[in-house]
Amino acid sequence: MSSPNTLPSEQPAQGLSHPFPGEPLQLDNWVRESFHALDNLQDELLAWHSELDHKQAELDRREEKLEESQQQQHVLREQIGCWKQELGQARGELQQLEEKNSQQLGDLETLERRQVVLETELKVASQRADELRVTLEAERAETAAERQAWRQEFQQMRLLLEHQGQLSSDDVDAPA
């Protein structure tokens, strides 16, 4: 029997006689070439098998990377969802702040208009106070002048009355 590594055609080369006496050399060459071709085919198959293993390993790595990428995508989608929610909240807060700011700007404009009115009123009141002060000073000066005139007249009247009182008392005291 032949072993799994040997072919029945190898047996004649081990000492058995060939059934065809003129062709053993050609048959041996053909068998050697066939074994050589089988060895080459086996080498190619091993190379292909090695290449397939390498490609399978590469595919496995790519598949792992794909899974990692999908997991990262999932994580990023969740993070994007959180960011969208935070963005929505921030936009709501921004809108509230803008409304509050708009209201405060309206209040500020109202206060500024009120300030302009009050400043105008203050200016008018200051001018009126200046006018009244000038008028008051003029009236005081006039009153002081009138008082001085009345004093002088009273002094003259007193002098006249005193003089007349002396004259009358001299007339009353004088014998007639």
C-alpha positions as CSV (number, residue, x, y, z in Angstrom):
1,M,0.0,0.0,0.0
2,S,1.1,3.5,-0.6
3,S,1.4,6.1,2.2
4,P,-0.6,9.3,2.0
5,N,2.5,11.1,0.8
6,T,3.5,8.7,-1.9
7,L,1.6,7.9,-5.0
8,P,1.2,4.4,-6.6
9,S,3.2,5.6,-9.6
10,E,6.2,6.1,-7.3
11,Q,6.3,2.4,-6.5
12,P,8.0,1.4,-9.8
13,A,10.8,3.7,-9.0
14,Q,11.4,1.8,-5.8
15,G,12.4,-1.4,-7.6
16,L,9.3,-2.8,-9.2
17,S,9.5,-3.3,-12.9
18,H,7.6,-1.1,-15.2
19,P,4.8,-2.6,-17.2
20,F,5.9,-0.7,-20.3
21,P,9.7,-1.2,-20.8
22,G,10.2,1.7,-23.3
23,E,8.3,4.3,-21.4
24,P,9.6,4.2,-17.9
25,L,11.8,7.2,-18.3
26,Q,9.1,9.3,-19.8
27,L,6.7,8.2,-17.1
28,D,9.2,9.0,-14.4
29,N,9.8,12.5,-15.9
30,W,6.1,13.0,-16.1
31,V,5.5,11.9,-12.5
32,R,8.4,14.2,-11.3
33,E,7.0,17.1,-13.3
34,S,3.5,16.3,-11.9
35,F,5.0,16.2,-8.3
36,H,6.9,19.4,-9.0
37,A,3.7,21.0,-10.3
38,L,1.8,19.7,-7.3
39,D,4.5,21.1,-5.0
40,N,4.2,24.5,-6.8
41,L,0.4,24.3,-6.6
42,Q,0.7,23.4,-2.9
43,D,3.1,26.4,-2.4
44,E,0.7,28.7,-4.2
45,L,-2.2,27.3,-2.1
46,L,-0.2,27.9,1.1
47,A,0.7,31.4,-0.2
48,W,-3.0,32.0,-1.0
49,H,-4.0,30.6,2.4
50,S,-1.5,32.8,4.1
51,E,-2.7,35.8,2.1
52,L,-6.3,34.9,2.9
53,D,-5.4,34.6,6.6
54,H,-3.7,38.0,6.3
55,K,-6.7,39.5,4.5
56,Q,-9.1,37.9,7.1
57,A,-7.0,39.4,9.9
58,E,-7.2,42.8,8.1
59,L,-10.9,42.4,7.6
60,D,-11.3,41.5,11.3
61,R,-9.3,44.6,12.2
62,R,-11.4,46.7,9.9
63,E,-14.5,45.2,11.4
64,E,-13.3,46.0,14.9
65,K,-12.5,49.5,13.7
66,L,-16.0,49.7,12.2
67,E,-17.6,48.6,15.5
68,E,-15.5,51.1,17.4
69,S,-16.5,53.7,14.9
70,Q,-20.1,52.8,15.3
71,Q,-19.8,52.9,19.1
72,Q,-18.1,56.3,18.8
73,Q,-20.9,57.4,16.5
74,H,-23.4,56.3,19.0
75,V,-21.6,58.2,21.8
76,L,-21.3,61.2,19.6
77,R,-25.0,61.1,18.7
78,E,-25.8,61.0,22.3
79,Q,-23.4,63.9,23.0
80,I,-24.9,65.8,20.1
81,G,-28.3,65.2,21.5
82,C,-27.2,66.6,24.9
83,W,-25.5,69.5,23.1
84,K,-28.7,70.2,21.1
85,Q,-30.7,70.1,24.4
86,E,-28.2,72.4,26.0
87,L,-28.3,74.7,23.0
88,G,-32.1,74.8,23.1
89,Q,-31.9,75.7,26.8
90,A,-29.3,78.3,26.1
91,R,-31.4,79.8,23.3
92,G,-34.4,79.9,25.6
93,E,-32.3,81.7,28.3
94,L,-31.0,84.0,25.6
95,Q,-34.5,84.8,24.5
96,Q,-35.5,85.5,28.1
97,L,-32.4,87.7,28.5
98,E,-33.1,89.5,25.3
99,E,-36.7,90.2,26.3
100,K,-35.5,91.3,29.7
101,N,-32.8,93.5,28.1
102,S,-35.4,94.9,25.7
103,Q,-37.7,95.7,28.6
104,Q,-34.8,97.3,30.5
105,L,-33.8,99.3,27.4
106,G,-37.4,100.5,27.2
107,D,-37.3,101.5,30.8
108,L,-34.0,103.2,30.3
109,E,-35.3,105.2,27.3
110,T,-38.3,106.2,29.4
111,L,-36.0,107.3,32.3
112,E,-33.8,109.1,29.8
113,R,-36.8,111.0,28.4
114,R,-38.0,111.7,32.0
115,Q,-34.5,112.9,32.8
116,V,-34.5,115.3,29.8
117,V,-37.9,116.6,30.9
118,L,-36.7,117.1,34.5
119,E,-33.5,118.7,33.3
120,T,-35.5,121.1,31.2
121,E,-37.8,121.8,34.2
122,L,-34.8,122.3,36.4
123,K,-33.3,124.7,33.9
124,V,-36.5,126.7,33.7
125,A,-36.8,126.6,37.5
126,S,-33.2,127.8,37.9
127,Q,-33.9,130.6,35.4
128,R,-37.0,131.5,37.3
129,A,-35.1,131.4,40.6
130,D,-32.4,133.6,39.1
131,E,-35.2,136.0,37.9
132,L,-36.8,136.0,41.3
133,R,-33.5,136.5,43.0
134,V,-32.8,139.5,40.8
135,T,-36.4,140.8,41.4
136,L,-36.0,140.2,45.1
137,E,-32.7,142.0,45.2
138,A,-34.3,144.9,43.3
139,E,-37.3,144.9,45.6
140,R,-34.9,144.8,48.7
141,A,-32.9,147.7,47.2
142,E,-36.1,149.6,46.5
143,T,-37.5,148.7,50.0
144,A,-34.2,149.8,51.6
145,A,-34.4,153.1,49.6
146,E,-38.0,153.6,50.6
147,R,-37.2,152.8,54.2
148,Q,-34.3,155.3,54.1
149,A,-36.6,157.9,52.6
150,W,-39.3,157.2,55.3
151,R,-36.6,157.5,58.0
152,Q,-35.5,160.8,56.7
153,E,-39.1,162.0,56.5
154,F,-39.8,160.7,60.0
155,Q,-36.7,162.4,61.3
156,Q,-37.7,165.6,59.6
157,M,-41.2,165.2,61.0
158,R,-39.9,164.5,64.5
159,L,-37.6,167.5,64.2
160,L,-40.6,169.5,63.1
161,L,-42.8,168.1,65.8
162,E,-40.0,168.7,68.4
163,H,-39.5,172.1,67.1
164,Q,-43.2,172.8,67.1
165,G,-43.5,171.2,70.5
166,Q,-40.8,173.6,71.7
167,L,-42.5,176.5,70.1
168,S,-45.8,175.5,71.7
169,S,-44.3,175.0,75.0
170,D,-42.5,178.3,74.7
171,D,-45.8,179.9,73.9
172,V,-47.5,178.2,76.8
173,D,-44.7,179.2,79.2
174,A,-44.5,182.7,78.0
175,P,-46.6,185.4,79.8
176,A,-48.8,187.0,77.7
